[in-house]
Amino acid sequence: MLDQLRDELSKLAAVSREEGDRLRKLPPAVAKVFLRHDVYRLLLPTDLDGAAVDPLDYLQLVEDVARIDGSIAWNFAIGAGSALYVGYLPVDKSSTMFADPFCGIAGAYAPIGRGEPLSGGFRVSGHWSWASGVADARWMVFGFRVPSDEGQPERALTALASREAFRILDNWHTSGMRGTGSTDYEVENLFVPAEMTFRMFIDEPRHPAPVFRLPGAFFSAAVATVALGIARGAAEGLIRLAHDKRPLPGRTVLPQQAYAQYAVAKALALVESASAYQRQAIADIWRQILFREEIGLDLRARARRASIHAAEASAEAVDLCCRAAGGNALRQSEPFERALRDVRAVLAHIVLQRGAMEDVGRTDFGLEPLWPTF
């Protein structure tokens, strides 16, 4: 099943990248493949009509698709990975909400909105960003803060609601990741039942499936894996260019240029080592989950450290390939300029920024992390 999905997405990505850039969202043909292969339920357990795909196989598929196009891989990673929200809902609710393949979730769980406590729930208003894949989503995830008892800090909650309740803004105009449609969204005075709220990666999941015990570090790994695929694609593009490019008179052919030789070897070393490091960190967490063991702070810190390093190493690898490609790196017919802007867009995600690595460093010094979802 996964091999067929990988082949179909890779072939389609190769011919639809420009369309995604132009539309600033997932191309319709790709969106149809997502539904036909039940992408949004790949990670869900079988009792929720999911495919129960191994999280490590999911990460490999993300990387494989990102070699061809970062935007499609990003929406695949977010679309399938957002299924983890389902585990925090009442099981009777999630069974109904995700009963068919058209069940994608878009949005962000950052508590940016404001909630007013009411009987049985909250009245929520807010404006959020980064709703990757919202054009093809059925549900929205959103975070908000609510006042607590006097003298106590505000509570941060996350919730799910129908996409139809929100105003989707057409403001996704970017240099990188143009085809993800990661636009803004907003809502005013939306009633959210208390049972539909949760604290992502903090509360105990309501569904017993192991996949719902994956920590926030797994999300970091998913988005960093997109960067790894982009960088691998850039290195492969440099190899193809070396075989195809005709040198100017008096110039050494690209495969015999020392810098190009160094660049391709170093780029592949960066990607391969970072990918192995990150994959092992997630494998160790997954093994703990399957054996019903506690996921210690050391394992979560290693996975986050590995993911941020993977994104940074990917950006370095792409830079090397672009320098070695010379003027060809500017051509839209080559993969380099797209890889450069896309990998930088990935690196800008909050879970991969320098502050996230600094938080990991706090734990290395024996301090508590600042992020509550660490």
Secondary structure as UniProt FT lines:
FT   HELIX           2..23
FT   HELIX           28..36
FT   TURN            37..38
FT   HELIX           39..41
FT   TURN            42..43
FT   HELIX           46..48
FT   HELIX           55..66
FT   TURN            67..68
FT   HELIX           70..81
FT   HELIX           82..88
FT   HELIX           91..97
FT   STRAND          105..118
FT   TURN            119..120
FT   STRAND          121..131
FT   TURN            132..133
FT   HELIX           134..136
FT   STRAND          139..146
FT   TURN            150..151
FT   STRAND          155..162
FT   HELIX           163..165
FT   STRAND          167..168
FT   HELIX           178..180
FT   STRAND          183..193
FT   HELIX           194..196
FT   STRAND          197..198
FT   TURN            200..202
FT   HELIX           210..213
FT   HELIX           216..244
FT   TURN            249..250
FT   HELIX           254..256
FT   HELIX           258..290
FT   TURN            291..292
FT   HELIX           297..325
FT   HELIX           326..330
FT   TURN            332..333
FT   HELIX           336..347
FT   HELIX           350..352
FT   HELIX           354..364
FT   TURN            365..366
FT   TURN            372..373
//
